[in-house]
């Protein structure tokens, strides 16, 4: 395995405990609360990482079949001044399975517990019969966390 000596970790400016003491449980405060939570914990750290690293291209594992909001995404786009490349945009679940199997890779450990889409502990639900994959994130109120919105 390669060395992680150059790994840089970007996270929210304030701890989860600080955020909850200051703002309450944002993820329980409807769409506006969820958007604020995502901005603090996902969007701001990602933007800071892209800027700090001087990134010119960002790779993401979005797939068209995951949701209606992703169905027409292009393979390459410019987002926030950085190229965003979606190399597996046209892969379906079967192709994902084949790739993982061919390369001896595992699914996320929560997959077998019913989590089809993994975001975070506060806003991700297990899939239940009758639910769409989109309903497993953000209590079905929205699909995207803000990282993939222009």
N, CA, C and O of each residue as an XYZ file, in Angstrom:
600
protein
N       0.824     -1.204      0.000
C       0.000      0.000      0.000
C       0.858      1.255      0.000
O       1.971      1.268      0.527
N       0.328      2.291     -0.591
C       1.041      3.551     -0.651
C       1.042      4.271      0.686
O       0.273      3.946      1.590
N       1.905      5.236      0.787
C       2.034      6.026      2.008
C       0.964      7.112      2.049
O       0.569      7.651      1.015
N       0.511      7.418      3.234
C      -0.452      8.507      3.416
C       0.238      9.739      3.994
O      -0.417     10.596      4.587
N       1.551      9.831      3.827
C       2.306     10.925      4.435
C       1.907     12.297      3.898
O       2.149     13.309      4.556
N       1.303     12.347      2.719
C       0.899     13.631      2.141
C      -0.601     13.885      2.266
O      -1.121     14.847      1.700
N      -1.282     13.035      2.995
C      -2.728     13.166      3.155
C      -3.070     14.447      3.907
O      -2.500     14.728      4.961
N      -3.991     15.211      3.366
C      -4.507     16.397      4.044
C      -5.989     16.174      4.286
O      -6.717     15.765      3.381
N      -6.434     16.440      5.494
C      -7.830     16.242      5.869
C      -8.480     17.608      6.052
O      -7.949     18.473      6.748
N      -9.622     17.787      5.427
C     -10.377     19.030      5.548
C     -11.712     18.699      6.189
O     -12.446     17.837      5.707
N     -12.025     19.391      7.282
C     -13.292     19.152      7.977
C     -13.881     20.493      8.387
O     -13.279     21.547      8.183
N     -15.052     20.428      8.959
C     -15.730     21.650      9.391
C     -14.853     22.439     10.355
O     -14.071     21.871     11.118
N     -14.999     23.749     10.304
C     -14.219     24.633     11.168
C     -14.506     24.364     12.646
O     -13.605     24.436     13.481
N     -15.762     24.055     12.962
C     -16.162     23.811     14.349
C     -16.620     22.368     14.520
O     -17.159     21.765     13.591
N     -16.405     21.824     15.701
C     -16.764     20.437     15.999
C     -18.277     20.248     15.974
O     -19.029     21.214     16.103
N     -18.725     18.996     15.806
C     -20.170     18.730     15.868
C     -20.795     19.205     17.182
O     -21.903     19.741     17.181
N     -20.097     19.013     18.293
C     -20.631     19.447     19.594
C     -20.805     20.963     19.632
O     -21.818     21.455     20.129
N     -19.827     21.711     19.112
C     -19.915     23.168     19.079
C     -21.090     23.594     18.207
O     -21.879     24.458     18.589
N     -21.198     22.982     17.035
C     -22.293     23.330     16.125
C     -23.650     23.085     16.770
O     -24.549     23.920     16.673
N     -23.797     21.936     17.428
C     -25.087     21.612     18.039
C     -25.403     22.563     19.184
O     -26.556     22.962     19.349
N     -24.395     22.938     19.984
C     -24.613     23.891     21.077
C     -25.015     25.257     20.536
O     -25.836     25.952     21.135
N     -24.443     25.633     19.418
C     -24.703     26.956     18.835
C     -26.013     27.011     18.039
O     -26.784     27.961     18.170
N     -26.256     25.991     17.217
C     -27.375     26.028     16.278
C     -28.481     25.025     16.569
O     -29.533     25.066     15.932
N     -28.261     24.128     17.517
C     -29.211     23.040     17.724
C     -28.951     21.949     16.699
O     -27.931     21.964     16.010
N     -29.862     21.018     16.602
C     -29.726     19.905     15.653
C     -30.209     20.369     14.279
O     -31.374     20.193     13.924
N     -29.303     20.956     13.526
C     -29.660     21.538     12.229
C     -30.369     20.545     11.324
O     -31.287     20.921     10.596
N     -29.958     19.288     11.358
C     -30.542     18.259     10.490
C     -32.003     17.984     10.823
O     -32.694     17.330     10.043
N     -32.487     18.465     11.958
C     -33.891     18.299     12.333
C     -34.698     19.574     12.098
O     -35.854     19.659     12.512
N     -34.103     20.562     11.439
C     -34.737     21.865     11.259
C     -35.205     22.102      9.826
O     -35.115     23.217      9.314
N     -35.700     21.060      9.190
C     -36.253     21.188      7.845
C     -35.187     21.447      6.799
O     -33.991     21.309      7.058
N     -35.637     21.822      5.619
C     -34.723     22.021      4.490
C     -33.673     23.084      4.799
O     -32.496     22.892      4.490
N     -34.081     24.206      5.406
C     -33.115     25.271      5.706
C     -32.043     24.794      6.675
O     -30.866     25.107      6.496
N     -32.432     24.047      7.690
C     -31.465     23.514      8.648
C     -30.520     22.523      8.000
O     -29.317     22.541      8.257
N     -31.069     21.655      7.155
C     -30.241     20.672      6.447
C     -29.244     21.386      5.535
O     -28.078     20.998      5.460
N     -29.700     22.424      4.847
C     -28.801     23.161      3.962
C     -27.684     23.843      4.747
O     -26.537     23.858      4.301
N     -28.003     24.405      5.906
C     -26.979     25.037      6.757
C     -25.989     23.982      7.260
O     -24.777     24.196      7.237
N     -26.519     22.847      7.712
C     -25.685     21.735      8.184
C     -24.722     21.288      7.082
O     -23.530     21.104      7.330
N     -25.240     21.115      5.875
C     -24.406     20.690      4.751
C     -23.367     21.743      4.386
O     -22.227     21.405      4.066
N     -23.748     22.999      4.430
C     -22.806     24.078      4.133
C     -21.634     24.041      5.112
O     -20.478     24.133      4.700
N     -21.925     23.908      6.397
C     -20.882     23.895      7.424
C     -19.993     22.660      7.352
O     -18.781     22.752      7.547
N     -20.589     21.511      7.076
C     -19.877     20.245      7.211
C     -19.387     19.625      5.909
O     -18.529     18.742      5.928
N     -19.916     20.070      4.796
C     -19.538     19.465      3.516
C     -19.049     20.505      2.512
O     -17.933     20.403      2.002
N     -19.878     21.497      2.231
C     -19.563     22.450      1.168
C     -18.362     23.326      1.523
O     -17.427     23.441      0.731
N     -18.379     23.941      2.703
C     -17.267     24.824      3.080
C     -15.940     24.064      3.150
O     -14.949     24.543      2.599
N     -15.881     22.896      3.808
C     -14.602     22.160      3.809
C     -14.138     21.762      2.398
O     -12.943     21.802      2.107
N     -15.072     21.382      1.532
C     -14.698     21.006      0.164
C     -14.160     22.216     -0.594
O     -13.136     22.120     -1.271
N     -14.842     23.348     -0.483
C     -14.368     24.555     -1.160
C     -12.985     24.959     -0.647
O     -12.118     25.348     -1.430
N     -12.783     24.864      0.666
C     -11.486     25.185      1.264
C     -10.413     24.227      0.749
O      -9.295     24.649      0.454
N     -10.746     22.943      0.640
C      -9.792     21.951      0.130
C      -9.406     22.258     -1.314
O      -8.224     22.256     -1.658
N     -10.396     22.521     -2.151
C     -10.115     22.812     -3.562
C      -9.213     24.033     -3.692
O      -8.283     24.046     -4.498
N      -9.496     25.062     -2.887
C      -8.695     26.285     -2.948
C      -7.288     26.056     -2.385
O      -6.299     26.444     -3.007
N      -7.202     25.436     -1.222
C      -5.908     25.194     -0.580
C      -4.996     24.351     -1.462
O      -3.801     24.627     -1.574
N      -5.554     23.340     -2.078
C      -4.770     22.426     -2.906
C      -4.542     22.944     -4.323
O      -3.749     22.384     -5.080
N      -5.244     24.014     -4.670
C      -5.124     24.538     -6.027
C      -5.632     23.552     -7.062
O      -5.100     23.467     -8.169
N      -6.657     22.814     -6.696
C      -7.194     21.770     -7.583
C      -7.732     22.374     -8.872
O      -8.386     23.417     -8.861
N      -7.450     21.710     -9.967
C      -7.985     22.122    -11.256
C      -9.079     21.176    -11.726
O      -9.923     21.543    -12.545
N      -9.057     19.944    -11.196
C     -10.061     18.939    -11.549
C     -10.470     18.193    -10.296
O      -9.644     17.874     -9.440
N     -11.758     17.922    -10.207
C     -12.332     17.208     -9.078
C     -13.069     16.000     -9.654
O     -13.902     16.152    -10.547
N     -12.770     14.812     -9.154
C     -13.422     13.580     -9.592
C     -14.527     13.232     -8.608
O     -14.323     13.295     -7.395
N     -15.691     12.866     -9.119
C     -16.811     12.468     -8.256
C     -17.447     11.199     -8.817
O     -17.412     10.962    -10.024
N     -18.020     10.397     -7.949
C     -18.600      9.113     -8.339
C     -20.099      9.143     -8.542
O     -20.780      8.155     -8.270
N     -20.621     10.258     -9.013
C     -22.063     10.344     -9.267
C     -22.443      9.469    -10.454
O     -21.662      9.273    -11.384
N     -23.678      8.945    -10.394
C     -24.196      8.128    -11.495
C     -25.599      8.598    -11.847
O     -26.377      8.963    -10.966
N     -25.916      8.590    -13.122
C     -27.213      9.074    -13.600
C     -28.382      8.305    -13.010
O     -29.425      8.893    -12.726
N     -28.226      7.006    -12.821
C     -29.356      6.201    -12.354
C     -29.672      6.429    -10.875
O     -30.684      5.929    -10.384
N     -28.838      7.164    -10.163
C     -29.054      7.354     -8.733
C     -30.243      8.248     -8.406
O     -30.879      8.076     -7.366
N     -30.547      9.191     -9.276
C     -31.664     10.091     -8.984
C     -32.041     10.903    -10.213
O     -31.276     11.016    -11.171
N     -33.226     11.458    -10.157
C     -33.686     12.324    -11.233
C     -32.805     13.547    -11.392
O     -32.577     14.008    -12.511
N     -32.304     14.080    -10.278
C     -31.463     15.275    -10.344
C     -30.107     15.001    -10.991
O     -29.413     15.933    -11.397
N     -29.731     13.744    -11.089
C     -28.443     13.384    -11.681
C     -28.578     12.813    -13.091
O     -27.573     12.567    -13.758
N     -29.793     12.604    -13.541
C     -30.057     11.897    -14.800
C     -29.427     12.551    -16.026
O     -29.049     11.849    -16.964
N     -29.308     13.858    -16.041
C     -28.798     14.543    -17.230
C     -27.443     15.208    -17.007
O     -27.040     16.075    -17.782
N     -26.744     14.805    -15.956
C     -25.434     15.398    -15.700
C     -24.452     15.052    -16.816
O     -24.477     13.937    -17.336
N     -23.593     15.993    -17.186
C     -22.570     15.708    -18.192
C     -21.380     14.979    -17.558
O     -21.221     14.981    -16.337
N     -20.567     14.372    -18.379
C     -19.360     13.691    -17.900
C     -18.363     14.709    -17.347
O     -17.666     14.432    -16.372
N     -18.298     15.876    -17.967
C     -17.368     16.923    -17.554
C     -18.110     18.245    -17.470
O     -18.865     18.603    -18.374
N     -17.890     18.966    -16.383
C     -18.523     20.269    -16.204
C     -17.563     21.183    -15.454
O     -16.597     20.726    -14.843
N     -17.841     22.459    -15.510
C     -17.086     23.436    -14.737
C     -17.969     23.843    -13.568
O     -19.074     24.348    -13.768
N     -17.489     23.627    -12.351
C     -18.259     23.962    -11.158
C     -17.350     24.707    -10.197
O     -16.291     24.204     -9.823
N     -17.757     25.896     -9.799
C     -16.975     26.730     -8.883
C     -15.551     26.967     -9.400
O     -14.606     27.040     -8.615
N     -15.407     27.084    -10.703
C     -14.106     27.353    -11.297
C     -13.183     26.152    -11.391
O     -12.009     26.302    -11.731
N     -13.693     24.959    -11.095
C     -12.901     23.725    -11.132
C     -13.613     22.740    -12.054
O     -14.839     22.631    -12.023
N     -12.847     22.025    -12.870
C     -13.461     20.984    -13.690
C     -13.922     19.855    -12.786
O     -13.201     19.441    -11.878
N     -15.113     19.365    -13.035
C     -15.664     18.239    -12.280
C     -15.876     17.104    -13.268
O     -16.660     17.221    -14.210
N     -15.167     16.002    -13.040
C     -15.210     14.847    -13.927
C     -15.978     13.720    -13.251
O     -15.711     13.371    -12.101
N     -16.934     13.156    -13.981
C     -17.778     12.074    -13.471
C     -17.505     10.811    -14.291
O     -18.272     10.494    -15.200
N     -16.425     10.087    -13.986
C     -16.006      8.969    -14.834
C     -16.945      7.770    -14.844
O     -16.897      6.973    -15.781
N     -17.795      7.614    -13.838
C     -18.706      6.456    -13.820
C     -20.163      6.895    -13.957
O     -21.069      6.181    -13.525
N     -20.388      8.045    -14.544
C     -21.736      8.616    -14.648
C     -22.732      7.670    -15.321
O     -23.908      7.662    -14.958
N     -22.285      6.877    -16.289
C     -23.191      5.986    -17.020
C     -23.205      4.553    -16.495
O     -23.861      3.695    -17.085
N     -22.513      4.281    -15.423
C     -22.507      2.929    -14.871
C     -23.814      2.648    -14.145
O     -24.366      3.524    -13.479
N     -24.303      1.419    -14.277
C     -25.472      1.005    -13.503
C     -24.990      0.117    -12.355
O     -23.795     -0.145    -12.226
N     -25.917     -0.340    -11.531
C     -25.546     -1.163    -10.378
C     -24.806     -2.436    -10.792
O     -23.894     -2.884    -10.097
N     -25.199     -3.008    -11.916
C     -24.546     -4.231    -12.395
C     -23.074     -3.956    -12.721
O     -22.195     -4.740    -12.363
N     -22.818     -2.848    -13.395
C     -21.434     -2.486    -13.755
C     -20.614     -2.205    -12.499
O     -19.440     -2.573    -12.442
N     -21.194     -1.573    -11.511
C     -20.497     -1.331    -10.239
C     -20.119     -2.667     -9.612
O     -18.981     -2.863     -9.185
N     -21.085     -3.585     -9.560
C     -20.837     -4.914     -8.993
C     -19.703     -5.619     -9.738
O     -18.803     -6.186     -9.118
N     -19.754     -5.579    -11.072
C     -18.720     -6.233    -11.879
C     -17.340     -5.646    -11.584
O     -16.366     -6.382    -11.423
N     -17.265     -4.341    -11.515
C     -15.979     -3.685    -11.263
C     -15.432     -4.073     -9.890
O     -14.262     -4.431     -9.755
N     -16.288     -4.000     -8.880
C     -15.846     -4.353     -7.530
C     -15.371     -5.800     -7.470
O     -14.345     -6.100     -6.860
N     -16.122     -6.692     -8.106
C     -15.773     -8.113     -8.111
C     -14.455     -8.357     -8.846
O     -13.582     -9.066     -8.347
N     -14.319     -7.768    -10.030
C     -13.104     -7.947    -10.836
C     -11.845     -7.468    -10.116
O     -10.761     -8.016    -10.316
N     -11.995     -6.450     -9.284
C     -10.834     -5.842     -8.636
C     -10.713     -6.192     -7.153
O      -9.895     -5.609     -6.442
N     -11.525     -7.140     -6.688
C     -11.437     -7.580     -5.299
C     -11.760     -6.496     -4.289
O     -11.187     -6.458     -3.200
N     -12.674     -5.622     -4.650
C     -13.060     -4.514     -3.773
C     -14.393     -4.814     -3.099
O     -15.206     -5.577     -3.621
N     -14.603     -4.218     -1.955
C     -15.843     -4.422     -1.205
C     -16.785     -3.240     -1.359
O     -16.355     -2.114     -1.609
N     -18.064     -3.508     -1.208
C     -19.040     -2.435     -1.077
C     -18.801     -1.752      0.259
O     -18.121     -2.297      1.128
N     -19.357     -0.566      0.421
C     -19.311      0.108      1.719
C     -19.918     -0.841      2.751
O     -20.918     -1.492      2.448
N     -19.357     -0.945      3.953
C     -19.877     -1.907      4.938
C     -21.339     -1.689      5.321
O     -21.996     -2.628      5.770
N     -21.858     -0.490      5.157
C     -23.262     -0.241      5.497
C     -24.229     -0.718      4.415
O     -25.435     -0.781      4.653
N     -23.714     -1.056      3.225
C     -24.568     -1.516      2.122
C     -25.406     -2.715      2.550
O     -26.612     -2.752      2.306
N     -24.776     -3.685      3.183
C     -25.476     -4.907      3.589
C     -26.509     -4.651      4.686
O     -27.382     -5.487      4.918
N     -26.418     -3.519      5.353
C     -27.394     -3.163      6.385
C     -28.566     -2.362      5.816
O     -29.450     -1.936      6.560
N     -28.570     -2.159      4.498
C     -29.687     -1.478      3.866
C     -29.455     -0.029      3.512
O     -30.388      0.664      3.107
N     -28.223      0.449      3.654
C     -27.916      1.833      3.296
C     -27.463      1.866      1.842
O     -26.358      1.428      1.523
N     -28.314      2.385      0.960
C     -27.994      2.433     -0.466
C     -27.157      3.648     -0.820
O     -26.402      3.632     -1.792
N     -27.294      4.691     -0.035
C     -26.583      5.936     -0.257
C     -26.085      6.395      1.105
O     -26.877      6.582      2.028
N     -24.791      6.574      1.232
C     -24.229      6.899      2.539
C     -23.785      8.352      2.556
O     -22.925      8.765      1.779
N     -24.385      9.112      3.450
C     -24.012     10.510      3.618
C     -23.373     10.712      4.975
O     -22.150     10.811      5.078
N     -24.179     10.775      6.009
C     -23.684     10.906      7.369
C     -24.692     10.280      8.331
O     -25.776      9.860      7.927
N     -24.322     10.225      9.590
C     -25.169      9.527     10.567
C     -26.482     10.243     10.847
O     -27.457      9.608     11.249
N     -26.520     11.546     10.641
C     -27.727     12.303     10.977
C     -28.795     12.277      9.896
O     -29.988     12.294     10.200
N     -28.376     12.236      8.638
C     -29.349     12.450      7.560
C     -29.467     11.294      6.578
O     -30.053     11.457      5.508
N     -28.926     10.134      6.915
C     -29.018      8.964      6.046
C     -29.889      7.905      6.705
O     -29.704      7.590      7.880
N     -30.837      7.356      5.954
C     -31.720      6.301      6.466
C     -31.514      5.020      5.680
O     -31.088      5.037      4.525
N     -31.824      3.918      6.330
C     -31.820      2.635      5.630
C     -32.957      2.629      4.618
O     -34.003      3.241      4.832
N     -32.733      1.929      3.516
C     -33.787      1.743      2.529
C     -34.818      0.776      3.099
O     -34.474     -0.213      3.745
N     -36.085      1.081      2.849
C     -37.185      0.201      3.235
C     -38.055     -0.028      2.012
O     -38.109      0.829      1.130
N     -38.741     -1.170      1.936
C     -39.601     -1.429      0.778
C     -40.539     -0.251      0.516
O     -41.144      0.301      1.435
N     -40.641      0.115     -0.753
C     -41.495      1.222     -1.157
C     -40.767      2.551     -1.256
O     -41.310      3.509     -1.806
N     -39.546      2.629     -0.731
C     -38.776      3.875     -0.787
C     -37.946      3.923     -2.067
O     -37.512      2.891     -2.578
N     -37.733      5.129     -2.572
C     -36.761      5.308     -3.648
C     -35.405      5.541     -2.984
O     -35.333      5.882     -1.803
N     -34.346      5.358     -3.744
C     -33.009      5.608     -3.196
C     -32.888      7.053     -2.716
O     -32.223      7.332     -1.719
N     -33.539      7.968     -3.436
C     -33.473      9.383     -3.073
C     -34.051      9.655     -1.689
O     -33.604     10.574     -1.003
N     -35.032      8.872     -1.276
C     -35.679      9.092      0.019
C     -34.823      8.662      1.200
O     -35.176      8.930      2.349
N     -33.698      7.995      0.931
C     -32.830      7.558      2.025
C     -31.912      8.669      2.512
O     -31.226      8.506      3.521
N     -31.890      9.790      1.813
C     -31.037     10.917      2.203
C     -31.891     12.110      2.581
O     -32.905     12.384      1.940
N     -31.487     12.813      3.611
C     -32.111     14.064      4.039
C     -33.614     13.929      4.236
O     -34.379     14.838      3.913
N     -34.029     12.781      4.772
C     -35.434     12.516      5.113
C     -36.365     12.670      3.921
O     -37.559     12.914      4.089
N     -35.820     12.528      2.716
C     -36.604     12.651      1.497
C     -36.921     14.093      1.127
O     -37.640     14.337      0.157
N     -36.394     15.057      1.890
C     -36.682     16.468      1.629
C     -35.873     17.020      0.461
O     -36.318     17.940     -0.227
N     -34.696     16.464      0.238
C     -33.838     16.885     -0.867
C     -32.888     15.747     -1.179
O     -32.771     14.816     -0.382
N     -32.216     15.792     -2.296
C     -31.309     14.712     -2.685
C     -29.850     15.089     -2.466
O     -29.078     14.311     -1.907
N     -29.484     16.265     -2.900
C     -28.074     16.645     -2.893
C     -27.691     17.401     -1.623
O     -28.503     18.113     -1.032
N     -26.436     17.229     -1.221
C     -25.930     17.866     -0.009
C     -25.397     19.266     -0.271
O     -25.106     19.999      0.674
N     -25.267     19.642     -1.512
C     -24.728     20.952     -1.844
C     -23.403     20.855     -2.582
O     -23.030     21.779     -3.305
N     -22.687     19.750     -2.410
C     -21.416     19.582     -3.118
C     -21.621     19.524     -4.620
O     -20.773     19.977     -5.389
N     -22.744     18.967     -5.036
C     -22.971     18.734     -6.460
C     -23.983     19.703     -7.059
O     -24.545     19.455     -8.125
N     -24.200     20.794     -6.366
C     -25.077     21.847     -6.884
C     -24.192     23.018     -7.278
O     -23.245     23.353     -6.566
N     -24.495     23.634     -8.394
C     -23.657     24.746     -8.881
C     -23.675     25.921     -7.949
O     -23.023     26.931     -8.216
